[in-house]
Amino acid sequence: MDDVLAGVGLRLKALRTERDLTLSALAETTGISVSTLSRLESGRRRASLELLLPIAEAYRIPLDDLVREPTRDPRVQQVRRQSGSMTSIPLTGQPGNLQAYKLIIEPDPDQVPEQRTHEGYEWFYVLAGRVRLLLGSQDLVLSAGEAVEFDTRNPHWFGAAGDERAELLSLFGKQGERIHLRT
């Protein structure tokens, strides 16, 4: 209940600005003082039925529209990032420890593999093509359908193997988040 009421102020302000109304104009229409309306919008005043009914009436909308959480668009905004021969497409929309990406790696015969380290843990699954993974002293080639997991504090590098594009699904967890591959 508290979470629902906490969002009311933001919705009230958004409605008022969307309709290009001043607090004074809304106060005249509803009979609620400017200071009370201001406190409602800022969350310093708890919404009540006595306050919300005249506001809903002034906007000519159902009361439910003021108290119901708006439906969030579930689609992840896919902003592609290019870094050398690799394109990464985020597949998760919320920040947090675990992030999913689709990686597209174009073959680059001139690229010199340079192993790097950083905090975290990574898991990836080869969707298409072949991937060369240097992990410490290991030199591995993975084909479509194969997966690996590793601690990113180990020196590592990966790129397309051969002359065809590789596509991966990558899960990356910061601060040592471990993803266990199950067979």
PyRosetta script that sets phi, psi and omega in degrees:
from pyrosetta import init, pose_from_sequence

init()
pose = pose_from_sequence("MDDVLAGVGLRLKALRTERDLTLSALAETTGISVSTLSRLESGRRRASLELLLPIAEAYRIPLDDLVREPTRDPRVQQVRRQSGSMTSIPLTGQPGNLQAYKLIIEPDPDQVPEQRTHEGYEWFYVLAGRVRLLLGSQDLVLSAGEAVEFDTRNPHWFGAAGDERAELLSLFGKQGERIHLRT")
pose.set_psi(1, -43.0)
pose.set_omega(1, 179.6)
pose.set_phi(2, -62.2)
pose.set_psi(2, -39.6)
pose.set_omega(2, 179.3)
pose.set_phi(3, -63.6)
pose.set_psi(3, -40.1)
pose.set_omega(3, 179.7)
pose.set_phi(4, -63.9)
pose.set_psi(4, -46.9)
pose.set_omega(4, -178.3)
pose.set_phi(5, -68.5)
pose.set_psi(5, -30.1)
pose.set_omega(5, 179.8)
pose.set_phi(6, -64.7)
pose.set_psi(6, -32.1)
pose.set_omega(6, -179.3)
pose.set_phi(7, -81.9)
pose.set_psi(7, -11.4)
pose.set_omega(7, -177.3)
pose.set_phi(8, -62.6)
pose.set_psi(8, -43.6)
pose.set_omega(8, -178.0)
pose.set_phi(9, -58.1)
pose.set_psi(9, -44.0)
pose.set_omega(9, 179.0)
pose.set_phi(10, -64.4)
pose.set_psi(10, -40.5)
pose.set_omega(10, 178.5)
pose.set_phi(11, -66.5)
pose.set_psi(11, -38.4)
pose.set_omega(11, 178.6)
pose.set_phi(12, -61.9)
pose.set_psi(12, -46.3)
pose.set_omega(12, -179.6)
pose.set_phi(13, -65.0)
pose.set_psi(13, -42.0)
pose.set_omega(13, 179.9)
pose.set_phi(14, -62.1)
pose.set_psi(14, -42.3)
pose.set_omega(14, 178.6)
pose.set_phi(15, -62.3)
pose.set_psi(15, -44.8)
pose.set_omega(15, -177.2)
pose.set_phi(16, -65.0)
pose.set_psi(16, -44.1)
pose.set_omega(16, -179.0)
pose.set_phi(17, -72.0)
pose.set_psi(17, -34.6)
pose.set_omega(17, 177.2)
pose.set_phi(18, -61.9)
pose.set_psi(18, -35.3)
pose.set_omega(18, -179.4)
pose.set_phi(19, -93.3)
pose.set_psi(19, 5.7)
pose.set_omega(19, 176.4)
pose.set_phi(20, 56.6)
pose.set_psi(20, 46.1)
pose.set_omega(20, 178.5)
pose.set_phi(21, -107.0)
pose.set_psi(21, 148.5)
pose.set_omega(21, 172.7)
pose.set_phi(22, -91.6)
pose.set_psi(22, 162.8)
pose.set_omega(22, 175.1)
pose.set_phi(23, -60.2)
pose.set_psi(23, -37.7)
pose.set_omega(23, -179.7)
pose.set_phi(24, -63.0)
pose.set_psi(24, -43.6)
pose.set_omega(24, -179.8)
pose.set_phi(25, -65.1)
pose.set_psi(25, -40.5)
pose.set_omega(25, 178.5)
pose.set_phi(26, -68.0)
pose.set_psi(26, -37.3)
pose.set_omega(26, 178.3)
pose.set_phi(27, -61.8)
pose.set_psi(27, -41.6)
pose.set_omega(27, 178.7)
pose.set_phi(28, -62.3)
pose.set_psi(28, -42.5)
pose.set_omega(28, -177.2)
pose.set_phi(29, -70.8)
pose.set_psi(29, -38.3)
pose.set_omega(29, -173.6)
pose.set_phi(30, -94.7)
pose.set_psi(30, -22.5)
pose.set_omega(30, -174.6)
pose.set_phi(31, 80.1)
pose.set_psi(31, 11.6)
pose.set_omega(31, 177.8)
pose.set_phi(32, -100.7)
pose.set_psi(32, 137.7)
pose.set_omega(32, -176.3)
pose.set_phi(33, -64.0)
pose.set_psi(33, 153.5)
pose.set_omega(33, 178.1)
pose.set_phi(34, -58.1)
pose.set_psi(34, -42.4)
pose.set_omega(34, -178.0)
pose.set_phi(35, -65.4)
pose.set_psi(35, -38.4)
pose.set_omega(35, 178.2)
pose.set_phi(36, -66.5)
pose.set_psi(36, -43.7)
pose.set_omega(36, 177.6)
pose.set_phi(37, -61.2)
pose.set_psi(37, -42.0)
pose.set_omega(37, 179.0)
pose.set_phi(38, -62.2)
pose.set_psi(38, -44.2)
pose.set_omega(38, 179.7)
pose.set_phi(39, -67.0)
pose.set_psi(39, -35.8)
pose.set_omega(39, 175.8)
pose.set_phi(40, -61.3)
pose.set_psi(40, -47.7)
pose.set_omega(40, -178.5)
pose.set_phi(41, -64.4)
pose.set_psi(41, -35.5)
pose.set_omega(41, -178.0)
pose.set_phi(42, -85.2)
pose.set_psi(42, -7.5)
pose.set_omega(42, 180.0)
pose.set_phi(43, 85.1)
pose.set_psi(43, 6.5)
pose.set_omega(43, 178.8)
pose.set_phi(44, -84.1)
pose.set_psi(44, -8.0)
pose.set_omega(44, 177.0)
pose.set_phi(45, -128.2)
pose.set_psi(45, 130.3)
pose.set_omega(45, -179.9)
pose.set_phi(46, -75.0)
pose.set_psi(46, 134.0)
pose.set_omega(46, 179.9)
pose.set_phi(47, -70.2)
pose.set_psi(47, 141.9)
pose.set_omega(47, 176.4)
pose.set_phi(48, -132.3)
pose.set_psi(48, 164.4)
pose.set_omega(48, 179.9)
pose.set_phi(49, -59.6)
pose.set_psi(49, -39.3)
pose.set_omega(49, -179.2)
pose.set_phi(50, -63.0)
pose.set_psi(50, -29.9)
pose.set_omega(50, 179.0)
pose.set_phi(51, -87.8)
pose.set_psi(51, -37.4)
pose.set_omega(51, -174.7)
pose.set_phi(52, -76.0)
pose.set_psi(52, -32.6)
pose.set_omega(52, -179.3)
pose.set_phi(53, -59.6)
pose.set_psi(53, -50.3)
pose.set_omega(53, 179.1)
pose.set_phi(54, -66.4)
pose.set_psi(54, -29.0)
pose.set_omega(54, 178.3)
pose.set_phi(55, -69.7)
pose.set_psi(55, -45.0)
pose.set_omega(55, 177.9)
pose.set_phi(56, -60.7)
pose.set_psi(56, -39.8)
pose.set_omega(56, 178.7)
pose.set_phi(57, -65.4)
pose.set_psi(57, -41.8)
pose.set_omega(57, 179.0)
pose.set_phi(58, -62.6)
pose.set_psi(58, -38.5)
pose.set_omega(58, 179.4)
pose.set_phi(59, -83.9)
pose.set_psi(59, -9.4)
pose.set_omega(59, -177.7)
pose.set_phi(60, 57.7)
pose.set_psi(60, 48.5)
pose.set_omega(60, 177.4)
pose.set_phi(61, -131.4)
pose.set_psi(61, 156.1)
pose.set_omega(61, 176.7)
pose.set_phi(62, -65.1)
pose.set_psi(62, 146.5)
pose.set_omega(62, 178.1)
pose.set_phi(63, -54.7)
pose.set_psi(63, -36.7)
pose.set_omega(63, 179.0)
pose.set_phi(64, -54.3)
pose.set_psi(64, -34.7)
pose.set_omega(64, -178.6)
pose.set_phi(65, -65.9)
pose.set_psi(65, -23.3)
pose.set_omega(65, 178.6)
pose.set_phi(66, -82.2)
pose.set_psi(66, -32.1)
pose.set_omega(66, -174.0)
pose.set_phi(67, -104.2)
pose.set_psi(67, -16.7)
pose.set_omega(67, -178.6)
pose.set_phi(68, -81.5)
pose.set_psi(68, 137.2)
pose.set_omega(68, 176.7)
pose.set_phi(69, -66.8)
pose.set_psi(69, 128.5)
pose.set_omega(69, 179.7)
pose.set_phi(70, -63.8)
pose.set_psi(70, 147.2)
pose.set_omega(70, 179.1)
pose.set_phi(71, -70.2)
pose.set_psi(71, 126.1)
pose.set_omega(71, -179.8)
pose.set_phi(72, -85.0)
pose.set_psi(72, 139.7)
pose.set_omega(72, 176.3)
pose.set_phi(73, -68.4)
pose.set_psi(73, 116.6)
pose.set_omega(73, -174.6)
pose.set_phi(74, -77.8)
pose.set_psi(74, -8.0)
pose.set_omega(74, -177.5)
pose.set_phi(75, -70.7)
pose.set_psi(75, 139.5)
pose.set_omega(75, 176.8)
pose.set_phi(76, -85.5)
pose.set_psi(76, 129.9)
pose.set_omega(76, 178.3)
pose.set_phi(77, -74.5)
pose.set_psi(77, 113.1)
pose.set_omega(77, -174.2)
pose.set_phi(78, -91.6)
pose.set_psi(78, 89.6)
pose.set_omega(78, 177.7)
pose.set_phi(79, -93.8)
pose.set_psi(79, 110.1)
pose.set_omega(79, -178.4)
pose.set_phi(80, -73.9)
pose.set_psi(80, 138.1)
pose.set_omega(80, 174.9)
pose.set_phi(81, -120.4)
pose.set_psi(81, 131.8)
pose.set_omega(81, -179.6)
pose.set_phi(82, -106.5)
pose.set_psi(82, 131.3)
pose.set_omega(82, 175.5)
pose.set_phi(83, -140.4)
pose.set_psi(83, 101.8)
pose.set_omega(83, -177.2)
pose.set_phi(84, 63.8)
pose.set_psi(84, -124.1)
pose.set_omega(84, -178.7)
pose.set_phi(85, -91.7)
pose.set_psi(85, 3.8)
pose.set_omega(85, -176.4)
pose.set_phi(86, -110.7)
pose.set_psi(86, 133.3)
pose.set_omega(86, 173.0)
pose.set_phi(87, -111.4)
pose.set_psi(87, 128.7)
pose.set_omega(87, 176.7)
pose.set_phi(88, -114.2)
pose.set_psi(88, 136.4)
pose.set_omega(88, -179.8)
pose.set_phi(89, -122.9)
pose.set_psi(89, 114.4)
pose.set_omega(89, -179.9)
pose.set_phi(90, -67.4)
pose.set_psi(90, 138.8)
pose.set_omega(90, 178.9)
pose.set_phi(91, -113.6)
pose.set_psi(91, -3.5)
pose.set_omega(91, 176.9)
pose.set_phi(92, -114.1)
pose.set_psi(92, 141.6)
pose.set_omega(92, -176.6)
pose.set_phi(93, -99.8)
pose.set_psi(93, -18.0)
pose.set_omega(93, -176.3)
pose.set_phi(94, -104.4)
pose.set_psi(94, 138.8)
pose.set_omega(94, 175.5)
pose.set_phi(95, -69.0)
pose.set_psi(95, 154.4)
pose.set_omega(95, 179.3)
pose.set_phi(96, 163.7)
pose.set_psi(96, -172.9)
pose.set_omega(96, -177.3)
pose.set_phi(97, -68.3)
pose.set_psi(97, -35.8)
pose.set_omega(97, -174.4)
pose.set_phi(98, -107.8)
pose.set_psi(98, 126.1)
pose.set_omega(98, 179.8)
pose.set_phi(99, -126.2)
pose.set_psi(99, 141.4)
pose.set_omega(99, 177.8)
pose.set_phi(100, -113.4)
pose.set_psi(100, 140.2)
pose.set_omega(100, -179.9)
pose.set_phi(101, -138.5)
pose.set_psi(101, 149.5)
pose.set_omega(101, 163.9)
pose.set_phi(102, -100.7)
pose.set_psi(102, 128.1)
pose.set_omega(102, 179.5)
pose.set_phi(103, -112.1)
pose.set_psi(103, 132.2)
pose.set_omega(103, 175.6)
pose.set_phi(104, -117.4)
pose.set_psi(104, 119.9)
pose.set_omega(104, -176.4)
pose.set_phi(105, -117.1)
pose.set_psi(105, 117.3)
pose.set_omega(105, 177.4)
pose.set_phi(106, -83.0)
pose.set_psi(106, 145.3)
pose.set_omega(106, 177.3)
pose.set_phi(107, -65.1)
pose.set_psi(107, 140.1)
pose.set_omega(107, -179.8)
pose.set_phi(108, -141.1)
pose.set_psi(108, 92.5)
pose.set_omega(108, -176.3)
pose.set_phi(109, -64.1)
pose.set_psi(109, -19.7)
pose.set_omega(109, -178.9)
pose.set_phi(110, -88.8)
pose.set_psi(110, -7.8)
pose.set_omega(110, -176.3)
pose.set_phi(111, -72.6)
pose.set_psi(111, 131.6)
pose.set_omega(111, 176.6)
pose.set_phi(112, -98.6)
pose.set_psi(112, 116.8)
pose.set_omega(112, -179.4)
pose.set_phi(113, -59.9)
pose.set_psi(113, 129.8)
pose.set_omega(113, 178.4)
pose.set_phi(114, -129.7)
pose.set_psi(114, 108.5)
pose.set_omega(114, -178.0)
pose.set_phi(115, -71.1)
pose.set_psi(115, 141.8)
pose.set_omega(115, 178.8)
pose.set_phi(116, -131.8)
pose.set_psi(116, 164.5)
pose.set_omega(116, 175.2)
pose.set_phi(117, -130.8)
pose.set_psi(117, 153.9)
pose.set_omega(117, 174.4)
pose.set_phi(118, -165.7)
pose.set_psi(118, 167.2)
pose.set_omega(118, 178.5)
pose.set_phi(119, -65.9)
pose.set_psi(119, 145.3)
pose.set_omega(119, 172.0)
pose.set_phi(120, 127.8)
pose.set_psi(120, -173.5)
pose.set_omega(120, -179.7)
pose.set_phi(121, -143.3)
pose.set_psi(121, 139.9)
pose.set_omega(121, -177.1)
pose.set_phi(122, -130.2)
pose.set_psi(122, 145.2)
pose.set_omega(122, 174.3)
pose.set_phi(123, -131.3)
pose.set_psi(123, 133.7)
pose.set_omega(123, 171.3)
pose.set_phi(124, -141.8)
pose.set_psi(124, 152.8)
pose.set_omega(124, -177.7)
pose.set_phi(125, -123.2)
pose.set_psi(125, 129.3)
pose.set_omega(125, -179.1)
pose.set_phi(126, -82.7)
pose.set_psi(126, 116.4)
pose.set_omega(126, 179.6)
pose.set_phi(127, -84.0)
pose.set_psi(127, -40.8)
pose.set_omega(127, -177.4)
pose.set_phi(128, -153.3)
pose.set_psi(128, 152.5)
pose.set_omega(128, 178.7)
pose.set_phi(129, 78.3)
pose.set_psi(129, -161.4)
pose.set_omega(129, 178.9)
pose.set_phi(130, -131.6)
pose.set_psi(130, 145.9)
pose.set_omega(130, -177.4)
pose.set_phi(131, -123.6)
pose.set_psi(131, 133.7)
pose.set_omega(131, 173.0)
pose.set_phi(132, -96.5)
pose.set_psi(132, 127.1)
pose.set_omega(132, 179.4)
pose.set_phi(133, -120.8)
pose.set_psi(133, 119.7)
pose.set_omega(133, 170.2)
pose.set_phi(134, -98.5)
pose.set_psi(134, 119.4)
pose.set_omega(134, -178.4)
pose.set_phi(135, -131.6)
pose.set_psi(135, 100.5)
pose.set_omega(135, -173.0)
pose.set_phi(136, 62.2)
pose.set_psi(136, -122.9)
pose.set_omega(136, 179.9)
pose.set_phi(137, -91.7)
pose.set_psi(137, -2.5)
pose.set_omega(137, -179.8)
pose.set_phi(138, -85.3)
pose.set_psi(138, 140.8)
pose.set_omega(138, 176.4)
pose.set_phi(139, -124.5)
pose.set_psi(139, 104.8)
pose.set_omega(139, -173.6)
pose.set_phi(140, -115.9)
pose.set_psi(140, 147.5)
pose.set_omega(140, 171.3)
pose.set_phi(141, -119.5)
pose.set_psi(141, 122.8)
pose.set_omega(141, -178.5)
pose.set_phi(142, -109.1)
pose.set_psi(142, 140.8)
pose.set_omega(142, 179.4)
pose.set_phi(143, -108.3)
pose.set_psi(143, 169.6)
pose.set_omega(143, 178.6)
pose.set_phi(144, -52.1)
pose.set_psi(144, 133.2)
pose.set_omega(144, -179.9)
pose.set_phi(145, 96.6)
pose.set_psi(145, -8.6)
pose.set_omega(145, 179.0)
pose.set_phi(146, -98.3)
pose.set_psi(146, 153.3)
pose.set_omega(146, -179.3)
pose.set_phi(147, -135.3)
pose.set_psi(147, 155.4)
pose.set_omega(147, 175.1)
pose.set_phi(148, -137.5)
pose.set_psi(148, 159.7)
pose.set_omega(148, 171.6)
pose.set_phi(149, -141.2)
pose.set_psi(149, 143.3)
pose.set_omega(149, -179.5)
pose.set_phi(150, -160.7)
pose.set_psi(150, 156.7)
pose.set_omega(150, 175.4)
pose.set_phi(151, -79.9)
pose.set_psi(151, 123.3)
pose.set_omega(151, -174.9)
pose.set_phi(152, -76.2)
pose.set_psi(152, 0.5)
pose.set_omega(152, 171.8)
pose.set_phi(153, -78.6)
pose.set_psi(153, -12.9)
pose.set_omega(153, 172.6)
pose.set_phi(154, -80.8)
pose.set_psi(154, 139.1)
pose.set_omega(154, 178.5)
pose.set_phi(155, -58.1)
pose.set_psi(155, 132.0)
pose.set_omega(155, -177.0)
pose.set_phi(156, -151.8)
pose.set_psi(156, 158.1)
pose.set_omega(156, 174.2)
pose.set_phi(157, -158.1)
pose.set_psi(157, 145.6)
pose.set_omega(157, 172.1)
pose.set_phi(158, -144.6)
pose.set_psi(158, 151.1)
pose.set_omega(158, -179.9)
pose.set_phi(159, -160.5)
pose.set_psi(159, 176.9)
pose.set_omega(159, 178.8)
pose.set_phi(160, -66.0)
pose.set_psi(160, 137.1)
pose.set_omega(160, 176.0)
pose.set_phi(161, -99.5)
pose.set_psi(161, 129.2)
pose.set_omega(161, 179.9)
pose.set_phi(162, 85.0)
pose.set_psi(162, -154.5)
pose.set_omega(162, -173.4)
pose.set_phi(163, -111.4)
pose.set_psi(163, 21.0)
pose.set_omega(163, 177.3)
pose.set_phi(164, -121.3)
pose.set_psi(164, 154.5)
pose.set_omega(164, 178.6)
pose.set_phi(165, -63.7)
pose.set_psi(165, 145.5)
pose.set_omega(165, 174.9)
pose.set_phi(166, -117.9)
pose.set_psi(166, 144.1)
pose.set_omega(166, 177.2)
pose.set_phi(167, -126.4)
pose.set_psi(167, 133.4)
pose.set_omega(167, -177.0)
pose.set_phi(168, -128.5)
pose.set_psi(168, 153.6)
pose.set_omega(168, 165.9)
pose.set_phi(169, -108.1)
pose.set_psi(169, 121.2)
pose.set_omega(169, -174.4)
pose.set_phi(170, -120.8)
pose.set_psi(170, 131.8)
pose.set_omega(170, 171.6)
pose.set_phi(171, -113.1)
pose.set_psi(171, 125.6)
pose.set_omega(171, -177.6)
pose.set_phi(172, -124.9)
pose.set_psi(172, 126.6)
pose.set_omega(172, 177.7)
pose.set_phi(173, -116.0)
pose.set_psi(173, 132.1)
pose.set_omega(173, 179.5)
pose.set_phi(174, -81.0)
pose.set_psi(174, 161.3)
pose.set_omega(174, 175.3)
pose.set_phi(175, 54.5)
pose.set_psi(175, 42.7)
pose.set_omega(175, 172.9)
pose.set_phi(176, 77.6)
pose.set_psi(176, 13.7)
pose.set_omega(176, 176.3)
pose.set_phi(177, -55.3)
pose.set_psi(177, 128.1)
pose.set_omega(177, -175.5)
pose.set_phi(178, -105.2)
pose.set_psi(178, 130.3)
pose.set_omega(178, 174.9)
pose.set_phi(179, -111.2)
pose.set_psi(179, 119.2)
pose.set_omega(179, -178.0)
pose.set_phi(180, -98.8)
pose.set_psi(180, 126.1)
pose.set_omega(180, 177.9)
pose.set_phi(181, -80.8)
pose.set_psi(181, 127.2)
pose.set_omega(181, 178.8)
pose.set_phi(182, -107.7)
pose.set_psi(182, 141.1)
pose.set_omega(182, 178.0)
pose.set_phi(183, -100.1)
pose.dump_pdb("model.pdb")
